[in-house]
Amino acid sequence: MARWSRRRTELGTEADRATFRTLHTASLAAPALREGLRPDSAARAVGHLRALLGTPGVGLTGPAAVLAWDGAGSHHEEHLAALAARAVAAGSTALATSADLRCAAADCVLRGAIASPLVVEDDVVGTLAVLAPQVTGRLVRATDEVAVWVSGQLELAELDASRTRLVEAEVRALRAQISPHFIYNSLGAIASFVRTDPDRARELLLEFADFTRYSFRRHGEFTTLAEELRAIERYLVLEQARFGDRLAVRLRIAPEVLGVTVPFLCLQPLVENAVRHGLAGSPRPVTTVSIVARDLGRTCVVEIEDDGAGEDPTRIARVLAGTAGSADSPGTSEGAHPSVGLGNVDARLRATYGEDAGLVVETAPGAGTKVVVQIPKFAPGVHA
């Protein structure tokens, strides 16, 4: 008996156990709700919401239609859609009585309904609908509280979607930067070999096709370091064809980090900056671009360095801080200034891995530029 009593004490009071059950049930509904208010996600969540409320029937609706229903009362769908429309229009909880729920089912005991609005970013996107034998003040309060919690999950879903749209917009911006100043020059370099060295021209054309296919692909926010480096290698082959002996490349990559997941197009713009800005105004007859990837336990460190003209550190600081003006990003004959992509990549890295994961840039006029990227090998939500 003593042992049994100790176990009961460890489990807590009945109130504690009820709280645990409620939190556990809510956690089961959360993943589906975090996908947004859609018929498929609503269907996966609505059963858990009914368990939370303990009523005969619970549904999730859009502004004027039932998306998913669990339990008794599905034959009241038309009534519930009308009730949801009232709640959405008013922006407040709507109630229905037995007079509103007349039906031909002789055994139907559902005489009351509640539709509590679901609000995302100040917009009512749908309702949490409940059917019960009668509507009580306690049930109305419980439905409203669960609706507030569901709204919070839907808000998080919208934040995730907004973040995805932002990342896609940033990648589109990088692609726009690649397009004007690189594609035409690459094609020009390839054309110069068509008569003098057709085999070389053919090889370069294949490299160009593979590089552009990777850069403009439409699937996946992340890729592997190996895939990103393969695209960079193709880019460098094309640039060496254009600049000849003026550009030298050194690679030192630890095999252990090739499988690390990285944000798509997070390194190629940095290499492009190194090539373009390293060659521009450099007093050296040959500019060397070095790429080093090292394994540091839980972190992969990538260093991209050129021994070219270098940069004004205060200007780079403004670019990374997002305070650079037009004077900091003048146009060139080849398109946007090479440091434009730095701020984009820095922001994406911080958004993905946290504020400590931004770029570290070491530079000075005449001393070249070194960019250091620290990428955690494992991070929540990051997978190729």
PyMOL commands that set and color helices and strands:
alter all, ss='L'
color gray80, all
select helices_A, chain A and resi 2-11+14-33+39-53+74-90+137-193+198-215+225-246+255-257+268-279+313-321+326-328+340-353+355-357
alter helices_A, ss='H'
color red, helices_A
select strands_A, chain A and resi 57-61+66-71+94-96+112-120+123-132+222-224+247-253+261-263+287-296+299-306+360-363+369-376
alter strands_A, ss='S'
color yellow, strands_A
deselect
rebuild
show_as cartoon
